[in-house]
């Protein structure tokens, strides 16, 4: 009878140890998940018209910023999108090339 009781105590203490180990490993993972930026993270600040004008006055034409209001897919609310002129031109060139390839 004494060995059965001791075995039960060993199993219970092992179970408690396992539960403690899981808690020690799981809690930091859960907390890290809560702290990680997700879809609700803050969007980058869009520069004002005055900031864009001030920046554009001091850079080359290809480095200038252009801003426009675009309606994202799945939304009716337009958002202000600012990009460099050279990025807009590269994107336009890429899309024209893709269209040309698909039509020929």
C-alpha distance (Angstrom), angle and dihedral (degrees) to the residues before:
residue distance angle dihedral
X1 . . .
X2 3.75 . .
X3 3.82 93.1 .
X4 3.80 92.4 50.5
X5 3.79 90.9 52.2
X6 3.79 91.2 47.6
X7 3.82 90.8 48.1
X8 3.78 89.8 51.4
X9 3.80 90.7 50.3
X10 3.80 90.4 50.0
X11 3.81 91.6 50.3
X12 3.80 91.5 48.0
X13 3.80 92.8 48.0
X14 3.82 90.7 47.4
X15 3.80 89.3 49.7
X16 3.82 90.5 50.9
X17 3.79 90.5 47.6
X18 3.81 91.4 49.6
X19 3.80 91.1 48.1
X20 3.80 90.5 49.9
X21 3.80 90.8 48.9
X22 3.81 91.7 51.1
X23 3.81 90.8 48.9
X24 3.80 92.3 48.8
X25 3.80 91.5 50.4
X26 3.80 98.4 37.9
X27 3.81 101.6 46.6
X28 3.84 95.4 61.4
X29 3.80 90.4 47.9
X30 3.80 91.5 52.1
X31 3.79 92.4 46.2
X32 3.79 91.7 48.7
X33 3.80 89.2 52.0
X34 3.79 90.4 53.3
X35 3.78 92.4 50.4
X36 3.80 96.4 45.5
X37 3.82 115.4 101.2
X38 3.76 112.3 -109.1
X39 3.75 138.7 171.9
X40 3.80 88.5 -56.0
X41 3.80 92.7 60.0
X42 3.78 118.4 127.2
X43 3.79 114.6 -87.1
X44 3.80 117.6 -124.7
X45 3.79 114.2 -92.8
X46 3.79 114.0 -100.2
X47 3.82 113.0 -136.0
X48 3.79 118.7 -113.2
X49 3.81 122.5 -115.7
X50 3.81 90.3 -103.9
X51 3.81 91.8 52.3
X52 3.80 91.2 48.8
X53 3.82 91.9 49.3
X54 3.80 91.6 48.4
X55 3.82 91.6 49.2
X56 3.82 93.8 45.0
X57 3.82 91.3 52.5
X58 3.80 91.0 62.3
X59 3.83 103.2 43.7
X60 3.80 139.9 66.1
X61 3.84 118.2 -88.4
X62 3.83 93.2 -105.3
X63 3.80 90.5 52.1
X64 3.80 95.2 52.2
X65 3.77 122.0 116.9
X66 3.80 121.9 -123.9
X67 3.79 121.6 -166.8
X68 3.77 129.2 -162.5
X69 3.77 138.8 163.5
X70 3.79 114.5 -107.7
X71 3.78 130.0 -179.8
X72 3.82 109.2 -131.6
X73 3.79 118.9 -133.7
X74 3.79 109.8 -89.0
X75 3.79 95.0 21.8
X76 3.78 138.5 85.0
X77 3.78 93.6 -157.6
X78 3.81 113.2 96.2
X79 3.78 118.5 -136.9
X80 3.77 127.8 -156.6
X81 3.79 110.7 -114.4
X82 3.81 121.4 -169.3
X83 3.79 122.3 -167.7
X84 3.79 139.1 163.0
X85 3.81 115.9 -95.3
X86 3.81 91.0 -123.5
X87 3.84 90.5 53.6
X88 3.80 90.9 50.9
X89 3.81 90.5 49.7
X90 3.82 92.7 47.1
X91 3.81 91.2 50.0
X92 3.81 91.7 47.9
X93 3.80 91.5 48.9
X94 3.81 91.1 48.5
X95 3.81 93.0 50.1
X96 3.80 92.8 46.3
X97 3.81 89.3 51.5
X98 3.81 91.8 48.6
X99 3.80 90.5 49.5
X100 3.80 91.3 48.4
X101 3.82 91.1 50.7
X102 3.78 93.2 48.7
X103 3.81 93.0 50.5
X104 3.82 96.0 48.6
